[in-house]
Amino acid sequence: MDISIGQGLVAIAAALAVMTGVFSSLGQGIAAGKAVEAVGKNPEAANEIRSMLILGCGVAETCAIYGLLISFILLFVFGR
């Protein structure tokens, strides 16, 4: 196995980029919990809370997808 230091650093950078998915899922879980609490306190506003939750989770998931895309670019373009 002849792996250079540069390839190792690219692998570490790709792993850090994938970590955005972990933090994104934590944020989505917290947001979903707060939305459930809000619906429990005010059931009449469930539709508005649901739409804001879906919008917020979509934005958070976009960040995770960008992290995955960056890790693929790092591995397949710079990792050679």
N, C-alpha and C positions, 0 to 999 in steps of 0.2 A: 504494500500500500504506500504509494508515493503521494501524499497529500501535503500541499504547501500551506504556509501560514495564512496566505491570502484566502485560500479556500475555506480554511477553518473560521476565519473572521466573517466570511460571507455566510457560512452556516449559522454562526452565532447571531448575526444581524437578521437573518431570516427567522430565527426562533423568536427574537425580540419583536419582530413585526407580527408574528402570529399571536403573540401575547395580547394584542389589541382585542382579539376575539374573546379572551378570558375576561378582560375588564369590561368589554361590551356586554357580555352575558350577565355579569354581576350587576351592572347598571340597569339592565332590563328587568332583572329579578326584583331589584329594589323598587323600580317604577311600578311594576305590576302589583307588588305588595301594597304600595301607597294608593294605587288606584282601587284596589279591593277595599281598603280602609275608607276611602272617600265615598265609594258607592254604599258601603255599610252605614255611613253617617248621613248621606243624602241620596236616597235611592231615586229621587226624581231627576237627578242630574246624571244618571247612568249613561245616557247616549252621548252627552258632551264629554264625559270623562273617558269613555271608550274611544271616541274619535281622537282625543288628545293623546291617549296612551298608544294607539296604533301609529300616530304620527311620530311620537317620540321614540318608539321602538324601531321604527323604520330608519330614523336618523342614526340611532346607535348601531343598527345592523350595517348600515352603509360604511361606518367607520371600520367595522370588523372585516367587511369584504375588501376594503381598500388595503388593510393590513395583510390579508391573504394574497391579494394581487401583488403587493410589494415583495412579499416573501417568494412568490413564484418568479418574479422578475430577477430578484437577487440570485436565486438558486440556478435558474436556467440560462441566464445571460452572463452573470459575473462569476458563477461557480464552476466554470469550465477549467 
